[in-house]
């Protein structure tokens, strides 16, 4: 792991708040999540930054050194980001639409919708695993729209000038090697998966791993996670029979891997469409939202495992359809 600007912001937030709990609330993180990140930052820098006391977190002499450098660096970085954002707005052609996306099934639908409603625009796209980075780019004017995602109790924070539009909240499914005995079941329980080796995303990429861990803790056990990977590499580890993992409900089975619902639907993922309030998509926002939501339902129909799950959970299926009217979405209760 390399030191990043956001790590310096975490350190400064803890020092300003005087406790990890208050800093976590200010950063829209959980207390275990910020504690784990602080430990990784301290390991990277090679020293303890804060004394954890009953009254709060107090910077150590080593921490004071880091804070003094961070306070000198961050204003310059913030100024650079603001200046480049303004420059980009001046130099970017008004008919250029830059789209971002996390790994989700909505990007193609969003691109088609933009081309439909802005047919003379130059449309480009780029993908990134972390929704936080894409949200920063959208707020700073480096993107016009993006596909994001979050989890319960980890909702994306509001940003100035950014419109966040949920599309749907869907269950998280298990990803298994096809030869695994659990693949023969119609659904698998989280308790059954806990005893397996897991392939998981890197902890700093976004908060997915933190969310998985918090839900697994509810069964009083933690999975063994010897493999860190994302995207194609994670799938290959599962395909090789080395580990199990979790995936989005719309993930389409490929040779060697099998998707199965989790009994009781303990984990959820929310798809979110976002654009800048002053950007070129704002005038067509409602129509683009409907097109993307309709495209999502088409993707559901093309995912046999998810289609069967939706038949068994009609309430959740209705919620997905209601998203086209932009009503709030909530997971259905476990059966």
C-alpha positions in Angstrom: 0.0 0.0 0.0 1.3 3.5 -0.9 0.6 6.6 1.1 -2.3 8.5 -0.4 -3.8 11.9 0.2 -6.9 10.4 1.8 -4.7 8.8 4.4 -3.4 12.2 5.5 -7.0 13.4 5.7 -7.9 10.5 8.0 -4.9 11.3 10.3 -5.9 15.0 10.4 -9.6 14.2 11.0 -8.6 12.0 14.0 -6.4 14.7 15.5 -9.1 17.4 14.9 -11.9 15.2 16.4 -9.8 14.0 19.3 -11.2 10.5 19.0 -11.6 7.7 16.5 -15.3 7.5 17.1 -16.0 11.2 16.3 -13.6 11.1 13.4 -15.4 8.1 11.9 -18.7 10.0 12.1 -17.2 13.0 10.4 -15.8 10.9 7.6 -19.0 8.7 7.3 -17.0 5.6 8.3 -17.5 3.1 11.1 -15.2 3.1 14.2 -13.8 -0.4 13.3 -13.2 0.8 9.8 -11.2 3.9 10.7 -9.3 1.9 13.4 -8.2 -0.6 10.8 -7.2 2.1 8.4 -5.2 3.9 11.0 -3.3 0.7 11.8 -2.5 0.3 8.1 -1.3 3.9 7.9 0.9 3.5 11.0 2.3 0.3 9.6 3.1 2.1 6.3 4.7 5.1 8.0 6.6 2.9 10.6 5.4 4.4 13.9 2.4 4.9 16.2 0.5 8.2 15.4 -1.9 8.4 18.4 -2.0 7.2 22.0 -5.4 5.6 22.4 -6.7 6.7 25.8 -10.0 6.5 27.6 -10.5 10.3 27.0 -9.6 10.0 23.3 -6.8 9.9 20.8 -3.7 12.1 21.5 -0.9 12.5 18.9 2.4 10.9 19.7 5.6 12.9 19.0 5.8 10.8 15.8 2.2 11.7 15.1 2.9 15.4 15.6 5.6 15.2 12.9 3.2 13.6 10.4 0.5 16.1 11.3 2.8 19.0 10.7 3.7 17.7 7.3 0.1 16.9 6.4 -1.1 20.4 7.4 1.5 21.8 5.1 0.7 19.5 2.2 -3.1 19.3 2.1 -3.9 23.0 1.5 -1.7 22.9 -1.6 -3.4 19.8 -2.9 -6.9 21.2 -2.2 -5.9 24.4 -4.1 -4.5 22.3 -7.0 -7.7 20.3 -7.2 -9.9 23.5 -7.2 -7.7 25.2 -9.8 -7.6 22.3 -12.1 -11.4 21.8 -11.8 -12.0 25.4 -12.8 -9.5 25.1 -15.6 -11.2 21.9 -16.8 -14.6 23.6 -16.9 -13.1 26.4 -19.0 -11.3 24.1 -21.5 -13.7 21.2 -21.7 -15.9 21.3 -24.8 -19.6 21.8 -23.8 -20.5 18.7 -25.8 -18.2 16.3 -24.0 -19.6 13.9 -21.4 -17.2 12.0 -19.2 -18.8 8.9 -17.5 -17.3 6.9 -14.6 -18.4 3.6 -13.2 -17.6 1.1 -10.5 -17.8 -2.6 -11.4 -21.6 -2.8 -12.0 -24.1 -3.8 -14.7 -25.3 -0.2 -15.3 -22.5 1.4 -17.3 -23.6 0.2 -20.8 -27.2 1.3 -20.1 -26.0 4.8 -18.9 -23.8 5.2 -22.0 -26.7 4.3 -24.3 -29.0 6.7 -22.5 -26.5 9.6 -22.7 -26.1 9.0 -26.4 -29.8 8.9 -26.9 -30.5 12.2 -25.1 -27.3 14.0 -26.1 -26.7 12.5 -29.6 -24.1 15.2 -30.6 -21.9 14.8 -27.5 -18.5 13.1 -27.3 -19.0 10.4 -24.7 -16.1 8.8 -22.9 -15.9 6.5 -19.9 -13.5 5.1 -17.4 -13.9 2.5 -14.6 -12.6 2.4 -11.1 -13.2 0.0 -8.2 -13.6 2.7 -5.5 -16.8 4.7 -5.5 -15.2 7.3 -3.2 -12.7 8.3 -5.9 -15.4 8.6 -8.6 -17.6 10.7 -6.3 -14.6 13.0 -5.7 -14.1 13.4 -9.4 -17.7 14.1 -10.0 -17.9 16.8 -7.3 -14.7 18.4 -8.7 -16.0 18.5 -12.3 -13.7 15.9 -13.7 -16.7 13.7 -14.5 -20.3 14.6 -15.6 -21.9 11.4 -14.3 -21.0 8.1 -12.7 -22.3 4.8 -11.6 -21.7 4.2 -7.9 -22.5 1.7 -5.2 -22.7 1.3 -1.5 -24.0 -0.9 1.3 -26.4 -0.5 4.3 -25.0 1.8 7.0 -22.3 2.8 4.5 -24.3 5.1 2.3 -22.4 7.5 0.0 -22.0 11.0 1.7 -23.7 14.0 0.1 -21.5 16.2 -2.0 -22.0 19.8 -3.0 -23.4 20.0 -6.5 -23.9 16.2 -6.9 -27.3 14.5 -7.4 -27.4 10.9 -6.1 -30.2 8.7 -7.5 -30.6 5.2 -6.2 -31.5 2.6 -8.9 -32.1 -0.5 -6.8 -30.9 -2.3 -3.7 -30.2 -6.0 -4.5 -29.0 -9.0 -2.5 -25.3 -10.1 -2.5 -24.8 -13.7 -3.7 -22.1 -16.4 -3.1 -19.5 -17.1 -5.8 -18.3 -20.7 -5.7 -16.1 -23.0 -7.7 -18.4 -25.1 -9.8 -16.9 -28.3 -8.4 -17.5 -27.2 -4.8 -20.2 -29.3 -3.0 -22.2 -26.2 -2.0 -22.7 -25.5 -5.7 -25.2 -28.3 -5.8 -27.5 -26.5 -3.3 -30.2 -24.0 -4.4 -28.9 -21.5 -1.9 -26.1 -21.5 0.7 -25.9 -20.1 4.2 -23.3 -17.6 5.4 -22.4 -20.0 8.2 -21.5 -22.7 5.6 -19.2 -20.2 3.7 -17.4 -19.1 6.9 -15.4 -22.3 7.1 -14.0 -21.9 3.6 -11.0 -19.9 2.4 -12.1 -16.6 1.0 -11.0 -14.3 -1.8 -11.8 -10.7 -0.9 -11.2 -7.2 -2.2 -8.3 -5.1 -0.9 -9.3 -3.3 2.3 -8.4 0.2 0.9 -10.2 -0.1 -2.4 -13.6 0.7 -1.0 -15.6 -0.4 2.1 -16.9 -3.7 0.6 -14.6 -5.8 2.6 -15.4 -3.9 5.8 -19.1 -4.5 5.2 -18.6 -8.2 4.5 -16.6 -8.6 7.7 -19.3 -6.8 9.8 -22.0 -9.1 8.6 -19.9 -12.2 9.1 -19.2 -11.1 12.6 -22.9 -11.5 13.4 -22.4 -15.3 13.2 -19.5 -14.9 15.7 -16.9 -16.1 13.2 -14.6 -14.5 10.8 -13.7 -16.0 7.4 -10.0 -16.8 6.7 -9.0 -14.4 3.8 -5.7 -15.5 2.3 -6.4 -14.1 -1.1 -6.9 -10.4 -1.9 -8.0 -9.7 -5.5 -10.6 -7.8 -7.6 -12.4 -8.4 -10.8 -11.0 -11.0 -13.2 -8.2 -12.1 -10.7 -10.8 -12.8 -8.0 -12.9 -14.9 -10.4 -9.8 -16.9 -11.4 -8.9 -17.7 -7.8 -12.5 -19.0 -7.3 -12.4 -20.8 -10.6 -9.2 -22.6 -9.5 -11.0 -24.0 -6.5 -8.8 -22.1 -4.0 -11.5 -20.0 -2.4 -15.1 -18.8 -2.3 -16.2 -15.2 -2.5 -19.3 -13.0 -2.9 -20.6 -11.2 -5.9 -23.4 -8.9 -7.2 -26.7 -10.7 -7.9 -26.5 -9.8 -11.6 -23.2 -11.6 -12.0 -23.6 -14.0 -14.9 -22.1 -17.5 -14.3 -19.0 -18.3 -16.3 -17.4 -21.7 -16.9 -15.9 -22.9 -13.7 -17.8 -20.6 -11.3 -21.2 -20.9 -9.8 -23.5 -18.2 -8.3 -25.8 -19.1 -5.5 -28.1 -16.9 -3.3 -27.4 -16.6 0.4 -30.0 -18.0 2.7 -31.9 -15.3 4.5 -30.4 -12.5 2.3 -28.0 -11.2 4.9 -26.0 -8.8 2.6 -27.2 -6.1 0.2 -25.7 -3.8 -2.4 -27.2 -0.5 -3.7 -26.7 0.7 -7.2 -26.6 4.5 -7.5 -26.6 6.8 -10.5 -25.0 10.3 -9.9 -24.5 13.4 -12.0 -23.5 17.0 -11.4 -26.4 19.3 -10.8 -24.9 21.9 -13.2 -23.8 19.4 -15.8 -25.2 18.5 -19.2 -27.2 15.5 -17.9 -29.2 17.5 -15.4 -31.9 18.5 -17.9 -32.4 14.9 -18.9 -31.9 13.3 -15.4 -35.3 11.8 -14.9 -35.4 10.3 -18.4 -31.9 8.9 -18.1 -32.7 7.4 -14.7 -35.7 5.6 -16.2 -33.6 4.2 -19.1 -30.9 2.9 -16.8 -33.5 1.4 -14.4 -35.2 -0.4 -17.4 -31.8 -1.6 -18.5 -31.1 -3.0 -15.1 -34.3 -5.0 -15.2 -33.2 -6.4 -18.6 -29.9 -7.4 -17.0 -31.8 -9.2 -14.2 -33.7 -11.2 -16.8 -30.4 -12.3 -18.4 -29.0 -13.6 -15.1 -30.8 -17.0 -14.5 -29.9 -17.3 -10.8 -31.0 -13.8 -10.0 -34.2 -14.2 -12.1 -35.1 -17.3 -10.1 -34.4 -15.5 -6.9 -36.7 -12.6 -8.0 -39.5 -15.0 -8.7 -39.2 -16.4 -5.2 -39.0 -12.8 -3.7 -41.7 -10.9 -5.6 -41.6 -8.0 -3.0 -38.0 -7.4 -3.9 -38.8 -7.6 -7.6 -41.5 -5.0 -7.2 -39.0 -2.7 -5.4 -36.7 -3.0 -8.4 -39.5 -1.9 -10.7 -40.5 0.9 -8.4 -37.0 2.4 -8.7 -38.0 3.6 -12.2 -40.3 6.1 -10.4 -37.4 7.1 -8.2 -39.0 6.0 -4.9 -36.8 5.1 -2.0 -35.8 1.4 -1.9 -35.4 -0.9 1.0 -34.5 -4.6 1.1 -37.3 -6.9 1.7 -37.4 -8.8 5.1 -35.7 -12.2 5.1 -38.2 -14.9 4.6 
